Amino acid sequence: MIQLAYAVARSQAPLGCEPFHQWTVPNGTLWAAFHRHADAYLVRFPDLADFEVAADGCSVTCYPGLLTDEATLQHLYLNQIVPLALSQQGHPVFHGSAIAFGTGAAAFLADSGYGKSTLAASFATNGFPFLTDDGLVLQRSASGFDILPSHPSLRLWSDSQAALLRPDVPTAPVLSFTTKMRFIAGEVIAFENVAKPLRCAYFLGSGVTDQVTIEPMSTSEAVMAWIKHSFLLDVREKPRLRRQFEHVTDLAARPINFRLDFPRNFESLSATKNAILEHTRSVSSP
């Protein structure tokens, strides 16, 4: 549970200290800067907003920029801040999407632009609801880990939208800094709002291939892959790093980790989806 409060809009004054961590987009532009702020954390999205996150991750205060609209604030909160806050609460959180099938779920983990959301949308428009689009939140269970459902929406580029969705699918307001659109779950895009056991974790390859391949990963490979895609608010905080590493080593030791590669074209999506479904059915529950 996260309590969200909004403060009065303000300009972003200099913070007087260097960030301890930064996120950049592929062209090198600064996307987010992380600062320790009194007994909390301040995450700054330049020219958009500041978010103050309590050290325990249970409360967040948003300080909007003077010209930042509500849709942008909601996007930043749901897709960037919520996963970070949940990681502070002790949940293992990763960059990934997930879909439900039968009694379990499959996760797709990769960097931005590798097709996680397109895969999730392809399944969700064909009878296999998605659980999350980008922030993969896990919770320990008696048999392993469950995937928790997140916000019931998917973000897609225009080419994926044209290939997968009808023009009348409801959308969230357009964001000023990206051409990606957020599509709301409903009649066309199926959403699962109940936690499901993680049965398979697929780490996506580069897409430079002409066929679908699914290969098991060694424990050491899986450890590195889970670490690479982890959401962490404070990469210097040893107790939380230790707890995250414990989650990662547990996940990596399970027979659920696979390397998935497939051609990045829409003509191959059906074959890719069928190969994944066939594989999930052949894999024993962890």
Secondary structure, DSSP 4 states (H G I P E B T S, - for coil): --EEEE---------SS--SEEEE-TTS-EEEEEEEETTEEEEEETTTEEEEEETTSSEEEEEE-TT--HHHHHHHIIIIIHHHHHHHTT--EEEEEEEEETTEEEEEE-STTSSHHHHHHHHHTTT--EEESSEEEEEE-SSSEEEEP--SEEEE-HHHHHHH--TTS-BPPPPTT---EEEE-SSSS-B--S-EEEEEEEEE-----SS-EEEE--HHHHHHHHHHTB--S-TT-HHHHHHHHHHHHHHHHSTTEEEEE--SSGGGHHHHHHHHHHHHHHSPP-
